[in-house]
Amino acid sequence: MTHTYTYTLTLSGDERRAFDWLGDRYGTGEPIAATLRGCLPDDAEWTQPGDITFLVPEHEAWLIAARAWDEGDLWPCFAPELALKMTAFTSSLV
């Protein structure tokens, strides 16, 4: 039996729109949004209002972290609260 560890990440509608706004200008924009869209719960849509809690498989979480580290873990153009949330997420990986 193969067990895949998952990490949780909850993003508000505004936080998801920040990824959309950033687009491809930085590796922490659209590439991470695409990864997260692949982790959407079955009953959720990326553009819906309100919070969505993503269940991110470990290998996908490490891809998100690698993109962040490529940008110096600075989360360019994100509000400080979202940057801190994303840094906390990548720092939680073991």
Legacy VTK file of the C-alpha trace (Angstrom):
# vtk DataFile Version 3.0
C-alpha trace
ASCII
DATASET POLYDATA
POINTS 94 float
0.000 0.000 0.000
1.357 3.394 -0.999
0.657 6.277 1.328
0.921 9.825 0.044
1.363 12.479 2.690
-0.647 15.645 2.085
-0.298 19.172 3.363
-3.198 21.576 3.765
-3.277 25.143 2.554
-6.321 27.398 2.859
-6.551 30.377 0.530
-9.245 33.034 0.341
-10.704 34.223 -2.937
-8.565 37.363 -2.773
-5.435 35.298 -2.163
-6.186 33.102 -5.186
-6.769 36.220 -7.285
-3.296 37.435 -6.253
-1.808 34.356 -7.949
-3.900 35.086 -11.054
-2.816 38.738 -11.074
0.859 37.805 -10.778
0.554 35.472 -13.743
3.838 34.375 -15.298
5.833 37.395 -14.135
7.377 35.320 -11.359
7.671 31.592 -10.694
5.469 32.078 -7.643
2.471 33.124 -9.744
0.815 31.003 -12.420
3.075 27.956 -11.996
2.018 27.615 -8.356
-1.606 28.457 -9.172
-1.604 25.655 -11.762
-0.268 23.235 -9.154
-2.913 24.312 -6.648
-5.722 24.075 -9.217
-4.713 20.433 -9.580
-5.316 20.047 -5.824
-8.803 21.569 -5.769
-11.430 19.621 -3.868
-13.959 18.006 -6.224
-16.706 20.399 -5.126
-14.667 23.606 -5.550
-13.752 25.971 -8.362
-10.669 28.217 -8.323
-12.769 31.343 -8.954
-15.483 30.706 -6.366
-15.763 33.202 -3.512
-14.582 32.355 -0.033
-11.956 30.054 1.360
-10.772 26.846 -0.253
-8.664 24.324 1.628
-6.301 22.507 -0.704
-4.966 19.037 0.083
-1.521 19.229 -1.488
0.336 15.939 -2.024
3.870 15.987 -0.674
5.533 15.906 -4.093
3.435 18.891 -5.234
4.214 20.763 -2.006
7.928 20.339 -2.702
7.410 21.741 -6.229
5.724 24.799 -4.714
8.609 25.194 -2.269
11.201 24.884 -5.046
9.505 27.651 -7.037
9.467 29.862 -3.945
13.124 29.187 -3.213
13.987 30.033 -6.839
12.518 33.484 -6.094
14.515 33.796 -2.859
11.429 32.844 -0.817
10.318 36.475 -1.163
6.892 35.938 -2.773
7.266 39.084 -4.927
4.223 41.322 -5.345
2.149 39.463 -2.740
0.622 41.202 0.267
2.694 40.590 3.414
0.007 38.354 4.938
-0.097 36.074 1.888
3.700 35.997 1.656
3.891 34.957 5.318
1.209 32.292 4.810
3.044 30.835 1.830
6.401 30.922 3.631
4.807 29.129 6.590
3.464 26.506 4.183
6.828 25.865 2.511
8.611 25.928 5.877
6.283 23.224 7.204
7.501 20.622 4.720
9.456 17.749 6.229
LINES 1 95
94 0 1 2 3 4 5 6 7 8 9 10 11 12 13 14 15 16 17 18 19 20 21 22 23 24 25 26 27 28 29 30 31 32 33 34 35 36 37 38 39 40 41 42 43 44 45 46 47 48 49 50 51 52 53 54 55 56 57 58 59 60 61 62 63 64 65 66 67 68 69 70 71 72 73 74 75 76 77 78 79 80 81 82 83 84 85 86 87 88 89 90 91 92 93
